Amino acid sequence: MSLHYEVVFTCFLRDNTPDTVLEALRWHLGMVPERPSGLDADEHTFPVLAPDPDGYLPGGDFASLRRQSRGFAAGRELCSWGLFSRNYWKDDELGELVTILDLLAPYVEEPGYGGYFREQYDSEPTVLTFRDGTYGPLRL
């Protein structure tokens, strides 16, 4: 019997995040139907962040990527790409965490918290962190 996990990504990506990265995220989030050209099918095997309409998490799976205002400075509006996803994954899918973390890490706007994963019956999550274009150590 396999274990099941709640996987959450929540972070802001820089406003100048390349379109190729945003398109890859949109595909992973289920916002576009076709894998973007140039996205390695061996590495990005399926859209891992797409919400399952019949998901098992309370309140269901969720996915959002949108450009958001973060306030004003020096007379101009500051914007970022806000990412939030919450999905139910099987244990054999946890290797896909690295695929998404590698995609996000170089563009995360602020260091620190970036989400978590936890086995569905555990009360303690494993926190995901970003810093200096990479992500914190994972204990799977």
N, C-alpha and C positions, 0 to 999 in steps of 0.2 A: 504494500500500500504506500502510495506516495504522500509526501507532506505538501501542504499548501501554504502560500505566503501572501500577505498583503504587501505590495510594493508601492511606495509613494516617492515621486520626484516633485520637488517644489523649489524653484529658483528663478532668478532673473538672469537673462542673457543680455549681453551688451547690444545696444541698438544697431551696431554695425556688424552683427553676426552675419556671416555670408549666407546668401540666398540658398546655396547648396545645402548648408546645415539646416536651415529653416525648412526647406523642402523635405529633407530626410526626416526631420521631426514630424512634420505634417503627415508623412506616410506612416511613420511608426504610431502616431496618435489616431490613425484611421480617418484623417481629414481629407486625404486624396486617395483614389483607388489604385493608382499605378506606382510601383517602385520608381523613384526618379532615376533617370539614366545616369550612369556614373557611380551609382551606389552599389558597392560590391555585394552581390547576391549570396556569396558564401559567408560573408560576415553579417549581413543584415538579412537574415533568412525569412523573417516574417514580421509584421507590424506588432511589436511586443507591447506597445502602450495603448493600443486600440481598445476602447471599452467593450466589454462583453455585455450585451443587453440582458443576458440571463445570468450575470455574475452572482457569486455567492456572498459577497461582502455586504454587510448592512448598508443600505442606501445605494448600493451598486457601484460599478466602476465609473470613472470619470476621467475626462481628458480635456485640457484647454491649453492653447498657445495663442497669446494675443499681445499686441503692442500696447503698452500701458504708459501713461504719464506718471513720472516719479517726482514731479514738482518742477520748480524753476530755479535757475542759477545764472548769474551774469546776463540777465535779460532774455534767456532762452529756455524753452521747455526741455526738460530731460526725460527721455523715453527709454524703455527697455522692453524686452520680450519676456512676458511672464509665462512661465511653464508650470502647469500643475497636472499631474496624472496620478491616479490611484487604481491599481489593478490587482487581480487575484491570479497568482502564478503558481504553477506546479514546481516542485523542487528541481525537476530536470530542465527547467527554463532559467534557473538562477544564473547560469553562465552568461545569459544575455544582459545582465547588469553591467558587465564590463563594456559591452557594445554601446550601451546608452551613455554610460559614464565617460567613455572615450570621446563620444560625440559632443557631449555637453561641456566637459571640463575646460577646454581652451577658451570658452566664451562666457563662462559664468562671471557675472558682474561683481559680486561681492563674495569674499571668502567666508567660509563657515558652513552652516547647516544647509543641506540640499535635499533632505528627505530621509527615508528609512525603509527597511524591510523587516518583517517579523513573521515568524511562523504563526498561523492563524489562531492558535490557542495560547501563544506566549503573551505575557504582559510587557516584556522588555524588548524594545526594538533594537536593531542594529542601525545606528545612525550613519547616513551618508554625508560626507563633508567634501568641500572643494577648497583648494588653495593653490595659488600660483600656477594655474593652468592644468592642474591635475586633481586627483581625488584622494581622500584619506584611505588608510589601509582597511581592507575588508576581511572579515572573518566569516567565511561561509560554513 
